[in-house]
Amino acid sequence: MIKTDKRILLERVYGMLVNDLEIRNTITAKDKRILRKALNGIVGWKFVPIFVIINYKGDYYFICKVKANNR
């Protein structure tokens, strides 16, 4: 179960009820393909997914650790 403070934060940030969300910290191969396709063309940054959030409509939201690629 999500702590109350995290629930309030998610509701405020995403404007959704937490009950309508699937929140996972395990990233599947399908999730990685979706993220890779969404980030196609972004150069100079590395996105490492930490959480994936899926709402009842099938929209994906990724929480990522982001690093600038060293050149």
mmCIF file as Biopython writes it, N, C-alpha, C and O atoms, coordinates in Angstrom:
data_model
#
loop_
_atom_site.group_PDB
_atom_site.id
_atom_site.type_symbol
_atom_site.label_atom_id
_atom_site.label_alt_id
_atom_site.label_comp_id
_atom_site.label_asym_id
_atom_site.label_entity_id
_atom_site.label_seq_id
_atom_site.pdbx_PDB_ins_code
_atom_site.Cartn_x
_atom_site.Cartn_y
_atom_site.Cartn_z
_atom_site.occupancy
_atom_site.B_iso_or_equiv
_atom_site.auth_seq_id
_atom_site.auth_asym_id
_atom_site.pdbx_PDB_model_num
ATOM 1   N N  . MET A ? 1  ? 0.839  -1.189 0.000   1.0 0.0 1  A 1 
ATOM 2   C CA . MET A ? 1  ? 0.000  0.000  0.000   1.0 0.0 1  A 1 
ATOM 3   C C  . MET A ? 1  ? 0.877  1.243  0.000   1.0 0.0 1  A 1 
ATOM 4   O O  . MET A ? 1  ? 1.935  1.263  0.629   1.0 0.0 1  A 1 
ATOM 5   N N  . ILE A ? 2  ? 0.448  2.253  -0.688  1.0 0.0 2  A 1 
ATOM 6   C CA . ILE A ? 2  ? 1.204  3.497  -0.789  1.0 0.0 2  A 1 
ATOM 7   C C  . ILE A ? 2  ? 0.943  4.342  0.448   1.0 0.0 2  A 1 
ATOM 8   O O  . ILE A ? 2  ? -0.193 4.439  0.911   1.0 0.0 2  A 1 
ATOM 9   N N  . LYS A ? 3  ? 1.997  4.956  0.984   1.0 0.0 3  A 1 
ATOM 10  C CA . LYS A ? 3  ? 1.837  5.849  2.117   1.0 0.0 3  A 1 
ATOM 11  C C  . LYS A ? 3  ? 0.957  7.025  1.723   1.0 0.0 3  A 1 
ATOM 12  O O  . LYS A ? 3  ? 0.878  7.390  0.551   1.0 0.0 3  A 1 
ATOM 13  N N  . THR A ? 4  ? 0.302  7.609  2.708   1.0 0.0 4  A 1 
ATOM 14  C CA . THR A ? 4  ? -0.635 8.702  2.458   1.0 0.0 4  A 1 
ATOM 15  C C  . THR A ? 4  ? 0.030  9.889  1.788   1.0 0.0 4  A 1 
ATOM 16  O O  . THR A ? 4  ? -0.553 10.473 0.874   1.0 0.0 4  A 1 
ATOM 17  N N  . ASP A ? 5  ? 1.250  10.275 2.213   1.0 0.0 5  A 1 
ATOM 18  C CA . ASP A ? 5  ? 1.913  11.441 1.621   1.0 0.0 5  A 1 
ATOM 19  C C  . ASP A ? 5  ? 2.247  11.193 0.148   1.0 0.0 5  A 1 
ATOM 20  O O  . ASP A ? 5  ? 2.140  12.117 -0.658  1.0 0.0 5  A 1 
ATOM 21  N N  . LYS A ? 6  ? 2.643  9.986  -0.225  1.0 0.0 6  A 1 
ATOM 22  C CA . LYS A ? 6  ? 2.918  9.662  -1.618  1.0 0.0 6  A 1 
ATOM 23  C C  . LYS A ? 6  ? 1.626  9.661  -2.426  1.0 0.0 6  A 1 
ATOM 24  O O  . LYS A ? 6  ? 1.616  10.081 -3.583  1.0 0.0 6  A 1 
ATOM 25  N N  . ARG A ? 7  ? 0.552  9.199  -1.832  1.0 0.0 7  A 1 
ATOM 26  C CA . ARG A ? 7  ? -0.749 9.186  -2.497  1.0 0.0 7  A 1 
ATOM 27  C C  . ARG A ? 7  ? -1.178 10.619 -2.821  1.0 0.0 7  A 1 
ATOM 28  O O  . ARG A ? 7  ? -1.621 10.893 -3.936  1.0 0.0 7  A 1 
ATOM 29  N N  . ILE A ? 8  ? -1.051 11.516 -1.874  1.0 0.0 8  A 1 
ATOM 30  C CA . ILE A ? 8  ? -1.425 12.921 -2.083  1.0 0.0 8  A 1 
ATOM 31  C C  . ILE A ? 8  ? -0.551 13.544 -3.157  1.0 0.0 8  A 1 
ATOM 32  O O  . ILE A ? 8  ? -1.053 14.267 -4.017  1.0 0.0 8  A 1 
ATOM 33  N N  . LEU A ? 9  ? 0.751  13.276 -3.122  1.0 0.0 9  A 1 
ATOM 34  C CA . LEU A ? 9  ? 1.668  13.809 -4.131  1.0 0.0 9  A 1 
ATOM 35  C C  . LEU A ? 9  ? 1.274  13.334 -5.524  1.0 0.0 9  A 1 
ATOM 36  O O  . LEU A ? 9  ? 1.203  14.146 -6.447  1.0 0.0 9  A 1 
ATOM 37  N N  . LEU A ? 10 ? 1.020  12.059 -5.697  1.0 0.0 10 A 1 
ATOM 38  C CA . LEU A ? 10 ? 0.631  11.532 -7.006  1.0 0.0 10 A 1 
ATOM 39  C C  . LEU A ? 10 ? -0.678 12.140 -7.487  1.0 0.0 10 A 1 
ATOM 40  O O  . LEU A ? 10 ? -0.822 12.454 -8.669  1.0 0.0 10 A 1 
ATOM 41  N N  . GLU A ? 11 ? -1.634 12.307 -6.574  1.0 0.0 11 A 1 
ATOM 42  C CA . GLU A ? 11 ? -2.908 12.896 -6.959  1.0 0.0 11 A 1 
ATOM 43  C C  . GLU A ? 11 ? -2.732 14.339 -7.416  1.0 0.0 11 A 1 
ATOM 44  O O  . GLU A ? 11 ? -3.372 14.771 -8.375  1.0 0.0 11 A 1 
ATOM 45  N N  . ARG A ? 12 ? -1.865 15.087 -6.730  1.0 0.0 12 A 1 
ATOM 46  C CA . ARG A ? 12 ? -1.646 16.486 -7.096  1.0 0.0 12 A 1 
ATOM 47  C C  . ARG A ? 12 ? -0.841 16.619 -8.379  1.0 0.0 12 A 1 
ATOM 48  O O  . ARG A ? 12 ? -1.179 17.430 -9.241  1.0 0.0 12 A 1 
ATOM 49  N N  . VAL A ? 13 ? 0.219  15.831 -8.513  1.0 0.0 13 A 1 
ATOM 50  C CA . VAL A ? 13 ? 1.100  15.939 -9.675  1.0 0.0 13 A 1 
ATOM 51  C C  . VAL A ? 13 ? 0.413  15.429 -10.934 1.0 0.0 13 A 1 
ATOM 52  O O  . VAL A ? 13 ? 0.459  16.088 -11.973 1.0 0.0 13 A 1 
ATOM 53  N N  . TYR A ? 14 ? -0.213 14.283 -10.853 1.0 0.0 14 A 1 
ATOM 54  C CA . TYR A ? 14 ? -0.790 13.664 -12.036 1.0 0.0 14 A 1 
ATOM 55  C C  . TYR A ? 14 ? -2.289 13.910 -12.187 1.0 0.0 14 A 1 
ATOM 56  O O  . TYR A ? 14 ? -2.866 13.576 -13.222 1.0 0.0 14 A 1 
ATOM 57  N N  . GLY A ? 15 ? -2.928 14.490 -11.170 1.0 0.0 15 A 1 
ATOM 58  C CA . GLY A ? 15 ? -4.348 14.777 -11.246 1.0 0.0 15 A 1 
ATOM 59  C C  . GLY A ? 15 ? -5.200 13.525 -11.362 1.0 0.0 15 A 1 
ATOM 60  O O  . GLY A ? 15 ? -6.266 13.553 -11.978 1.0 0.0 15 A 1 
ATOM 61  N N  . MET A ? 16 ? -4.748 12.448 -10.787 1.0 0.0 16 A 1 
ATOM 62  C CA . MET A ? 16 ? -5.468 11.180 -10.874 1.0 0.0 16 A 1 
ATOM 63  C C  . MET A ? 16 ? -5.626 10.590 -9.482  1.0 0.0 16 A 1 
ATOM 64  O O  . MET A ? 16 ? -4.877 10.913 -8.560  1.0 0.0 16 A 1 
ATOM 65  N N  . LEU A ? 17 ? -6.584 9.749  -9.356  1.0 0.0 17 A 1 
ATOM 66  C CA . LEU A ? 17 ? -6.733 9.001  -8.121  1.0 0.0 17 A 1 
ATOM 67  C C  . LEU A ? 17 ? -5.779 7.823  -8.147  1.0 0.0 17 A 1 
ATOM 68  O O  . LEU A ? 17 ? -5.631 7.161  -9.174  1.0 0.0 17 A 1 
ATOM 69  N N  . VAL A ? 18 ? -5.143 7.562  -7.043  1.0 0.0 18 A 1 
ATOM 70  C CA . VAL A ? 18 ? -4.171 6.481  -6.978  1.0 0.0 18 A 1 
ATOM 71  C C  . VAL A ? 18 ? -4.843 5.128  -7.212  1.0 0.0 18 A 1 
ATOM 72  O O  . VAL A ? 18 ? -4.200 4.203  -7.707  1.0 0.0 18 A 1 
ATOM 73  N N  . ASN A ? 19 ? -6.098 5.000  -6.874  1.0 0.0 19 A 1 
ATOM 74  C CA . ASN A ? 19 ? -6.797 3.733  -7.095  1.0 0.0 19 A 1 
ATOM 75  C C  . ASN A ? 19 ? -6.909 3.403  -8.574  1.0 0.0 19 A 1 
ATOM 76  O O  . ASN A ? 19 ? -7.083 2.239  -8.936  1.0 0.0 19 A 1 
ATOM 77  N N  . ASP A ? 20 ? -6.811 4.408  -9.432  1.0 0.0 20 A 1 
ATOM 78  C CA . ASP A ? 20 ? -6.894 4.201  -10.870 1.0 0.0 20 A 1 
ATOM 79  C C  . ASP A ? 20 ? -5.536 3.907  -11.498 1.0 0.0 20 A 1 
ATOM 80  O O  . ASP A ? 20 ? -5.432 3.803  -12.720 1.0 0.0 20 A 1 
ATOM 81  N N  . LEU A ? 21 ? -4.503 3.771  -10.684 1.0 0.0 21 A 1 
ATOM 82  C CA . LEU A ? 21 ? -3.146 3.608  -11.192 1.0 0.0 21 A 1 
ATOM 83  C C  . LEU A ? 21 ? -2.560 2.257  -10.835 1.0 0.0 21 A 1 
ATOM 84  O O  . LEU A ? 21 ? -2.840 1.693  -9.778  1.0 0.0 21 A 1 
ATOM 85  N N  . GLU A ? 22 ? -1.742 1.753  -11.741 1.0 0.0 22 A 1 
ATOM 86  C CA . GLU A ? 22 ? -0.899 0.598  -11.457 1.0 0.0 22 A 1 
ATOM 87  C C  . GLU A ? 22 ? 0.513  1.148  -11.355 1.0 0.0 22 A 1 
ATOM 88  O O  . GLU A ? 22 ? 1.024  1.720  -12.318 1.0 0.0 22 A 1 
ATOM 89  N N  . ILE A ? 23 ? 1.148  0.984  -10.205 1.0 0.0 23 A 1 
ATOM 90  C CA . ILE A ? 23 ? 2.485  1.506  -9.973  1.0 0.0 23 A 1 
ATOM 91  C C  . ILE A ? 23 ? 3.430  0.330  -9.774  1.0 0.0 23 A 1 
ATOM 92  O O  . ILE A ? 23 ? 3.237  -0.499 -8.885  1.0 0.0 23 A 1 
ATOM 93  N N  . ARG A ? 24 ? 4.469  0.274  -10.629 1.0 0.0 24 A 1 
ATOM 94  C CA . ARG A ? 24 ? 5.417  -0.844 -10.547 1.0 0.0 24 A 1 
ATOM 95  C C  . ARG A ? 24 ? 6.848  -0.323 -10.504 1.0 0.0 24 A 1 
ATOM 96  O O  . ARG A ? 24 ? 7.181  0.661  -11.166 1.0 0.0 24 A 1 
ATOM 97  N N  . ASN A ? 25 ? 7.685  -0.985 -9.725  1.0 0.0 25 A 1 
ATOM 98  C CA . ASN A ? 25 ? 9.114  -0.664 -9.734  1.0 0.0 25 A 1 
ATOM 99  C C  . ASN A ? 25 ? 9.897  -1.722 -10.510 1.0 0.0 25 A 1 
ATOM 100 O O  . ASN A ? 25 ? 11.123 -1.645 -10.597 1.0 0.0 25 A 1 
ATOM 101 N N  . THR A ? 26 ? 9.204  -2.698 -11.070 1.0 0.0 26 A 1 
ATOM 102 C CA . THR A ? 26 ? 9.817  -3.678 -11.960 1.0 0.0 26 A 1 
ATOM 103 C C  . THR A ? 26 ? 9.475  -3.268 -13.389 1.0 0.0 26 A 1 
ATOM 104 O O  . THR A ? 26 ? 8.302  -3.181 -13.753 1.0 0.0 26 A 1 
ATOM 105 N N  . ILE A ? 27 ? 10.496 -3.018 -14.191 1.0 0.0 27 A 1 
ATOM 106 C CA . ILE A ? 27 ? 10.311 -2.554 -15.556 1.0 0.0 27 A 1 
ATOM 107 C C  . ILE A ? 27 ? 10.409 -3.754 -16.496 1.0 0.0 27 A 1 
ATOM 108 O O  . ILE A ? 27 ? 11.422 -4.453 -16.513 1.0 0.0 27 A 1 
ATOM 109 N N  . THR A ? 28 ? 9.362  -3.989 -17.273 1.0 0.0 28 A 1 
ATOM 110 C CA . THR A ? 28 ? 9.344  -5.123 -18.192 1.0 0.0 28 A 1 
ATOM 111 C C  . THR A ? 28 ? 9.990  -4.745 -19.527 1.0 0.0 28 A 1 
ATOM 112 O O  . THR A ? 28 ? 10.268 -3.574 -19.787 1.0 0.0 28 A 1 
ATOM 113 N N  . ALA A ? 29 ? 10.222 -5.747 -20.358 1.0 0.0 29 A 1 
ATOM 114 C CA . ALA A ? 29 ? 10.773 -5.500 -21.696 1.0 0.0 29 A 1 
ATOM 115 C C  . ALA A ? 29 ? 9.816  -4.622 -22.511 1.0 0.0 29 A 1 
ATOM 116 O O  . ALA A ? 29 ? 10.257 -3.753 -23.263 1.0 0.0 29 A 1 
ATOM 117 N N  . LYS A ? 30 ? 8.517  -4.850 -22.360 1.0 0.0 30 A 1 
ATOM 118 C CA . LYS A ? 30 ? 7.520  -4.023 -23.055 1.0 0.0 30 A 1 
ATOM 119 C C  . LYS A ? 30 ? 7.614  -2.561 -22.610 1.0 0.0 30 A 1 
ATOM 120 O O  . LYS A ? 30 ? 7.554  -1.649 -23.435 1.0 0.0 30 A 1 
ATOM 121 N N  . ASP A ? 31 ? 7.761  -2.349 -21.304 1.0 0.0 31 A 1 
ATOM 122 C CA . ASP A ? 31 ? 7.903  -0.989 -20.776 1.0 0.0 31 A 1 
ATOM 123 C C  . ASP A ? 31 ? 9.132  -0.305 -21.373 1.0 0.0 31 A 1 
ATOM 124 O O  . ASP A ? 31 ? 9.079  0.863  -21.757 1.0 0.0 31 A 1 
ATOM 125 N N  . LYS A ? 32 ? 10.239 -1.048 -21.446 1.0 0.0 32 A 1 
ATOM 126 C CA . LYS A ? 32 ? 11.480 -0.489 -22.000 1.0 0.0 32 A 1 
ATOM 127 C C  . LYS A ? 32 ? 11.314 -0.116 -23.471 1.0 0.0 32 A 1 
ATOM 128 O O  . LYS A ? 32 ? 11.838 0.906  -23.914 1.0 0.0 32 A 1 
ATOM 129 N N  . ARG A ? 33 ? 10.589 -0.940 -24.229 1.0 0.0 33 A 1 
ATOM 130 C CA . ARG A ? 33 ? 10.334 -0.624 -25.650 1.0 0.0 33 A 1 
ATOM 131 C C  . ARG A ? 33 ? 9.502  0.656  -25.777 1.0 0.0 33 A 1 
ATOM 132 O O  . ARG A ? 33 ? 9.784  1.502  -26.625 1.0 0.0 33 A 1 
ATOM 133 N N  . ILE A ? 34 ? 8.491  0.790  -24.943 1.0 0.0 34 A 1 
ATOM 134 C CA . ILE A ? 34 ? 7.639  1.982  -24.984 1.0 0.0 34 A 1 
ATOM 135 C C  . ILE A ? 34 ? 8.453  3.220  -24.654 1.0 0.0 34 A 1 
ATOM 136 O O  . ILE A ? 34 ? 8.331  4.239  -25.335 1.0 0.0 34 A 1 
ATOM 137 N N  . LEU A ? 35 ? 9.283  3.150  -23.619 1.0 0.0 35 A 1 
ATOM 138 C CA . LEU A ? 35 ? 10.111 4.294  -23.232 1.0 0.0 35 A 1 
ATOM 139 C C  . LEU A ? 35 ? 11.127 4.624  -24.317 1.0 0.0 35 A 1 
ATOM 140 O O  . LEU A ? 35 ? 11.326 5.794  -24.643 1.0 0.0 35 A 1 
ATOM 141 N N  . ARG A ? 36 ? 11.769 3.608  -24.878 1.0 0.0 36 A 1 
ATOM 142 C CA . ARG A ? 36 ? 12.763 3.829  -25.936 1.0 0.0 36 A 1 
ATOM 143 C C  . ARG A ? 36 ? 12.122 4.520  -27.145 1.0 0.0 36 A 1 
ATOM 144 O O  . ARG A ? 36 ? 12.709 5.435  -27.724 1.0 0.0 36 A 1 
ATOM 145 N N  . LYS A ? 37 ? 10.924 4.081  -27.518 1.0 0.0 37 A 1 
ATOM 146 C CA . LYS A ? 37 ? 10.219 4.699  -28.645 1.0 0.0 37 A 1 
ATOM 147 C C  . LYS A ? 37 ? 9.851  6.150  -28.327 1.0 0.0 37 A 1 
ATOM 148 O O  . LYS A ? 37 ? 9.963  7.021  -29.190 1.0 0.0 37 A 1 
ATOM 149 N N  . ALA A ? 38 ? 9.419  6.411  -27.106 1.0 0.0 38 A 1 
ATOM 150 C CA . ALA A ? 38 ? 9.034  7.767  -26.705 1.0 0.0 38 A 1 
ATOM 151 C C  . ALA A ? 38 ? 10.234 8.712  -26.684 1.0 0.0 38 A 1 
ATOM 152 O O  . ALA A ? 38 ? 10.093 9.903  -26.961 1.0 0.0 38 A 1 
ATOM 153 N N  . LEU A ? 39 ? 11.406 8.185  -26.356 1.0 0.0 39 A 1 
ATOM 154 C CA . LEU A ? 39 ? 12.599 9.029  -26.230 1.0 0.0 39 A 1 
ATOM 155 C C  . LEU A ? 39 ? 13.447 9.034  -27.491 1.0 0.0 39 A 1 
ATOM 156 O O  . LEU A ? 39 ? 14.519 9.639  -27.508 1.0 0.0 39 A 1 
ATOM 157 N N  . ASN A ? 40 ? 12.995 8.378  -28.536 1.0 0.0 40 A 1 
ATOM 158 C CA . ASN A ? 40 ? 13.739 8.316  -29.789 1.0 0.0 40 A 1 
ATOM 159 C C  . ASN A ? 40 ? 14.049 9.723  -30.285 1.0 0.0 40 A 1 
ATOM 160 O O  . ASN A ? 40 ? 13.147 10.552 -30.405 1.0 0.0 40 A 1 
ATOM 161 N N  . GLY A ? 41 ? 15.300 9.991  -30.571 1.0 0.0 41 A 1 
ATOM 162 C CA . GLY A ? 41 ? 15.705 11.292 -31.083 1.0 0.0 41 A 1 
ATOM 163 C C  . GLY A ? 41 ? 16.272 12.225 -30.023 1.0 0.0 41 A 1 
ATOM 164 O O  . GLY A ? 41 ? 16.858 13.253 -30.361 1.0 0.0 41 A 1 
ATOM 165 N N  . ILE A ? 42 ? 16.107 11.885 -28.748 1.0 0.0 42 A 1 
ATOM 166 C CA . ILE A ? 42 ? 16.696 12.711 -27.686 1.0 0.0 42 A 1 
ATOM 167 C C  . ILE A ? 42 ? 18.153 12.280 -27.532 1.0 0.0 42 A 1 
ATOM 168 O O  . ILE A ? 42 ? 18.442 11.133 -27.192 1.0 0.0 42 A 1 
ATOM 169 N N  . VAL A ? 43 ? 19.056 13.212 -27.786 1.0 0.0 43 A 1 
ATOM 170 C CA . VAL A ? 43 ? 20.480 12.916 -27.787 1.0 0.0 43 A 1 
ATOM 171 C C  . VAL A ? 43 ? 21.153 13.612 -26.601 1.0 0.0 43 A 1 
ATOM 172 O O  . VAL A ? 43 ? 20.803 14.739 -26.253 1.0 0.0 43 A 1 
ATOM 173 N N  . GLY A ? 44 ? 22.105 12.938 -25.995 1.0 0.0 44 A 1 
ATOM 174 C CA . GLY A ? 44 ? 22.893 13.545 -24.933 1.0 0.0 44 A 1 
ATOM 175 C C  . GLY A ? 44 ? 22.394 13.261 -23.527 1.0 0.0 44 A 1 
ATOM 176 O O  . GLY A ? 44 ? 22.971 13.753 -22.558 1.0 0.0 44 A 1 
ATOM 177 N N  . TRP A ? 45 ? 21.346 12.486 -23.401 1.0 0.0 45 A 1 
ATOM 178 C CA . TRP A ? 45 ? 20.792 12.153 -22.101 1.0 0.0 45 A 1 
ATOM 179 C C  . TRP A ? 45 ? 20.554 10.652 -22.005 1.0 0.0 45 A 1 
ATOM 180 O O  . TRP A ? 45 ? 20.190 10.008 -22.988 1.0 0.0 45 A 1 
ATOM 181 N N  . LYS A ? 46 ? 20.762 10.103 -20.820 1.0 0.0 46 A 1 
ATOM 182 C CA . LYS A ? 46 ? 20.503 8.689  -20.566 1.0 0.0 46 A 1 
ATOM 183 C C  . LYS A ? 46 ? 19.355 8.604  -19.552 1.0 0.0 46 A 1 
ATOM 184 O O  . LYS A ? 46 ? 19.440 9.176  -18.465 1.0 0.0 46 A 1 
ATOM 185 N N  . PHE A ? 47 ? 18.294 7.895  -19.911 1.0 0.0 47 A 1 
ATOM 186 C CA . PHE A ? 47 ? 17.126 7.743  -19.055 1.0 0.0 47 A 1 
ATOM 187 C C  . PHE A ? 47 ? 17.098 6.319  -18.506 1.0 0.0 47 A 1 
ATOM 188 O O  . PHE A ? 47 ? 17.042 5.355  -19.270 1.0 0.0 47 A 1 
ATOM 189 N N  . VAL A ? 48 ? 17.138 6.191  -17.186 1.0 0.0 48 A 1 
ATOM 190 C CA . VAL A ? 48 ? 17.091 4.888  -16.528 1.0 0.0 48 A 1 
ATOM 191 C C  . VAL A ? 48 ? 15.766 4.812  -15.775 1.0 0.0 48 A 1 
ATOM 192 O O  . VAL A ? 48 ? 15.599 5.491  -14.761 1.0 0.0 48 A 1 
ATOM 193 N N  . PRO A ? 49 ? 14.813 3.994  -16.253 1.0 0.0 49 A 1 
ATOM 194 C CA . PRO A ? 49 ? 13.503 3.936  -15.590 1.0 0.0 49 A 1 
ATOM 195 C C  . PRO A ? 49 ? 13.594 3.317  -14.196 1.0 0.0 49 A 1 
ATOM 196 O O  . PRO A ? 49 ? 14.261 2.303  -13.988 1.0 0.0 49 A 1 
ATOM 197 N N  . ILE A ? 50 ? 12.908 3.951  -13.253 1.0 0.0 50 A 1 
ATOM 198 C CA . ILE A ? 50 ? 12.873 3.465  -11.872 1.0 0.0 50 A 1 
ATOM 199 C C  . ILE A ? 50 ? 11.482 2.933  -11.537 1.0 0.0 50 A 1 
ATOM 200 O O  . ILE A ? 50 ? 11.345 1.872  -10.929 1.0 0.0 50 A 1 
ATOM 201 N N  . PHE A ? 51 ? 10.451 3.681  -11.941 1.0 0.0 51 A 1 
ATOM 202 C CA . PHE A ? 51 ? 9.057  3.286  -11.743 1.0 0.0 51 A 1 
ATOM 203 C C  . PHE A ? 51 ? 8.289  3.484  -13.035 1.0 0.0 51 A 1 
ATOM 204 O O  . PHE A ? 51 ? 8.621  4.356  -13.838 1.0 0.0 51 A 1 
ATOM 205 N N  . VAL A ? 52 ? 7.271  2.681  -13.230 1.0 0.0 52 A 1 
ATOM 206 C CA . VAL A ? 52 ? 6.324  2.900  -14.325 1.0 0.0 52 A 1 
ATOM 207 C C  . VAL A ? 52 ? 4.943  2.988  -13.685 1.0 0.0 52 A 1 
ATOM 208 O O  . VAL A ? 52 ? 4.591  2.198  -12.809 1.0 0.0 52 A 1 
ATOM 209 N N  . ILE A ? 53 ? 4.174  3.968  -14.147 1.0 0.0 53 A 1 
ATOM 210 C CA . ILE A ? 53 ? 2.820  4.184  -13.648 1.0 0.0 53 A 1 
ATOM 211 C C  . ILE A ? 53 ? 1.892  4.098  -14.857 1.0 0.0 53 A 1 
ATOM 212 O O  . ILE A ? 53 ? 2.109  4.769  -15.867 1.0 0.0 53 A 1 
ATOM 213 N N  . ILE A ? 54 ? 0.864  3.273  -14.747 1.0 0.0 54 A 1 
ATOM 214 C CA . ILE A ? 54 ? -0.092 3.086  -15.846 1.0 0.0 54 A 1 
ATOM 215 C C  . ILE A ? 54 ? -1.478 3.410  -15.311 1.0 0.0 54 A 1 
ATOM 216 O O  . ILE A ? 54 ? -1.900 2.868  -14.289 1.0 0.0 54 A 1 
ATOM 217 N N  . ASN A ? 55 ? -2.189 4.302  -16.010 1.0 0.0 55 A 1 
ATOM 218 C CA . ASN A ? 55 ? -3.545 4.620  -15.560 1.0 0.0 55 A 1 
ATOM 219 C C  . ASN A ? 55 ? -4.554 3.700  -16.224 1.0 0.0 55 A 1 
ATOM 220 O O  . ASN A ? 55 ? -4.194 2.857  -17.047 1.0 0.0 55 A 1 
ATOM 221 N N  . TYR A ? 56 ? -5.814 3.865  -15.865 1.0 0.0 56 A 1 
ATOM 222 C CA . TYR A ? 56 ? -6.869 2.985  -16.364 1.0 0.0 56 A 1 
ATOM 223 C C  . TYR A ? 56 ? -7.087 3.108  -17.873 1.0 0.0 56 A 1 
ATOM 224 O O  . TYR A ? 56 ? -7.690 2.222  -18.478 1.0 0.0 56 A 1 
ATOM 225 N N  . LYS A ? 57 ? -6.600 4.203  -18.496 1.0 0.0 57 A 1 
ATOM 226 C CA . LYS A ? 57 ? -6.735 4.381  -19.940 1.0 0.0 57 A 1 
ATOM 227 C C  . LYS A ? 57 ? -5.585 3.750  -20.706 1.0 0.0 57 A 1 
ATOM 228 O O  . LYS A ? 57 ? -5.621 3.687  -21.935 1.0 0.0 57 A 1 
ATOM 229 N N  . GLY A ? 58 ? -4.559 3.279  -19.992 1.0 0.0 58 A 1 
ATOM 230 C CA . GLY A ? 58 ? -3.409 2.680  -20.646 1.0 0.0 58 A 1 
ATOM 231 C C  . GLY A ? 58 ? -2.289 3.671  -20.927 1.0 0.0 58 A 1 
ATOM 232 O O  . GLY A ? 58 ? -1.344 3.351  -21.649 1.0 0.0 58 A 1 
ATOM 233 N N  . ASP A ? 59 ? -2.387 4.884  -20.358 1.0 0.0 59 A 1 
ATOM 234 C CA . ASP A ? 59 ? -1.307 5.865  -20.501 1.0 0.0 59 A 1 
ATOM 235 C C  . ASP A ? 59 ? -0.152 5.468  -19.594 1.0 0.0 59 A 1 
ATOM 236 O O  . ASP A ? 59 ? -0.355 5.051  -18.454 1.0 0.0 59 A 1 
ATOM 237 N N  . TYR A ? 60 ? 1.056  5.602  -20.116 1.0 0.0 60 A 1 
ATOM 238 C CA . TYR A ? 60 ? 2.255  5.251  -19.356 1.0 0.0 60 A 1 
ATOM 239 C C  . TYR A ? 60 ? 2.947  6.507  -18.868 1.0 0.0 60 A 1 
ATOM 240 O O  . TYR A ? 60 ? 3.075  7.478  -19.615 1.0 0.0 60 A 1 
ATOM 241 N N  . TYR A ? 61 ? 3.399  6.497  -17.613 1.0 0.0 61 A 1 
ATOM 242 C CA . TYR A ? 61 ? 4.206  7.557  -17.030 1.0 0.0 61 A 1 
ATOM 243 C C  . TYR A ? 61 ? 5.439  6.879  -16.442 1.0 0.0 61 A 1 
ATOM 244 O O  . TYR A ? 61 ? 5.328  5.905  -15.698 1.0 0.0 61 A 1 
ATOM 245 N N  . PHE A ? 62 ? 6.604  7.400  -16.779 1.0 0.0 62 A 1 
ATOM 246 C CA . PHE A ? 62 ? 7.841  6.810  -16.291 1.0 0.0 62 A 1 
ATOM 247 C C  . PHE A ? 62 ? 8.533  7.781  -15.350 1.0 0.0 62 A 1 
ATOM 248 O O  . PHE A ? 62 ? 8.643  8.972  -15.640 1.0 0.0 62 A 1 
ATOM 249 N N  . ILE A ? 63 ? 8.992  7.269  -14.234 1.0 0.0 63 A 1 
ATOM 250 C CA . ILE A ? 63 ? 9.857  8.013  -13.327 1.0 0.0 63 A 1 
ATOM 251 C C  . ILE A ? 63 ? 11.260 7.488  -13.629 1.0 0.0 63 A 1 
ATOM 252 O O  . ILE A ? 63 ? 11.541 6.302  -13.454 1.0 0.0 63 A 1 
ATOM 253 N N  . CYS A ? 64 ? 12.136 8.385  -14.084 1.0 0.0 64 A 1 
ATOM 254 C CA . CYS A ? 64 ? 13.470 7.970  -14.532 1.0 0.0 64 A 1 
ATOM 255 C C  . CYS A ? 64 ? 14.566 8.727  -13.804 1.0 0.0 64 A 1 
ATOM 256 O O  . CYS A ? 64 ? 14.396 9.874  -13.391 1.0 0.0 64 A 1 
ATOM 257 N N  . LYS A ? 65 ? 15.691 8.049  -13.662 1.0 0.0 65 A 1 
ATOM 258 C CA . LYS A ? 65 ? 16.913 8.727  -13.267 1.0 0.0 65 A 1 
ATOM 259 C C  . LYS A ? 65 ? 17.538 9.189  -14.577 1.0 0.0 65 A 1 
ATOM 260 O O  . LYS A ? 65 ? 17.698 8.390  -15.499 1.0 0.0 65 A 1 
ATOM 261 N N  . VAL A ? 66 ? 17.893 10.464 -14.670 1.0 0.0 66 A 1 
ATOM 262 C CA . VAL A ? 66 ? 18.392 11.027 -15.911 1.0 0.0 66 A 1 
ATOM 263 C C  . VAL A ? 66 ? 19.825 11.519 -15.708 1.0 0.0 66 A 1 
ATOM 264 O O  . VAL A ? 66 ? 20.137 12.209 -14.738 1.0 0.0 66 A 1 
ATOM 265 N N  . LYS A ? 67 ? 20.691 11.136 -16.664 1.0 0.0 67 A 1 
ATOM 266 C CA . LYS A ? 67 ? 22.085 11.568 -16.633 1.0 0.0 67 A 1 
ATOM 267 C C  . LYS A ? 67 ? 22.456 12.138 -17.992 1.0 0.0 67 A 1 
ATOM 268 O O  . LYS A ? 67 ? 21.988 11.668 -19.029 1.0 0.0 67 A 1 
ATOM 269 N N  . ALA A ? 68 ? 23.303 13.154 -17.970 1.0 0.0 68 A 1 
ATOM 270 C CA . ALA A ? 68 ? 23.857 13.671 -19.222 1.0 0.0 68 A 1 
ATOM 271 C C  . ALA A ? 68 ? 24.967 12.727 -19.649 1.0 0.0 68 A 1 
ATOM 272 O O  . ALA A ? 68 ? 25.795 12.322 -18.833 1.0 0.0 68 A 1 
ATOM 273 N N  . ASN A ? 69 ? 24.983 12.380 -20.923 1.0 0.0 69 A 1 
ATOM 274 C CA . ASN A ? 69 ? 26.067 11.528 -21.428 1.0 0.0 69 A 1 
ATOM 275 C C  . ASN A ? 69 ? 27.356 12.329 -21.452 1.0 0.0 69 A 1 
ATOM 276 O O  . ASN A ? 69 ? 27.381 13.467 -21.921 1.0 0.0 69 A 1 
ATOM 277 N N  . ASN A ? 70 ? 28.410 11.741 -20.952 1.0 0.0 70 A 1 
ATOM 278 C CA . ASN A ? 70 ? 29.729 12.396 -20.990 1.0 0.0 70 A 1 
ATOM 279 C C  . ASN A ? 70 ? 30.302 12.264 -22.382 1.0 0.0 70 A 1 
ATOM 280 O O  . ASN A ? 70 ? 30.313 11.178 -22.961 1.0 0.0 70 A 1 
ATOM 281 N N  . ARG A ? 71 ? 30.773 13.362 -22.910 1.0 0.0 71 A 1 
ATOM 282 C CA . ARG A ? 71 ? 31.336 13.336 -24.244 1.0 0.0 71 A 1 
ATOM 283 C C  . ARG A ? 71 ? 32.832 13.428 -24.182 1.0 0.0 71 A 1 
ATOM 284 O O  . ARG A ? 71 ? 33.494 13.422 -25.219 1.0 0.0 71 A 1 
#
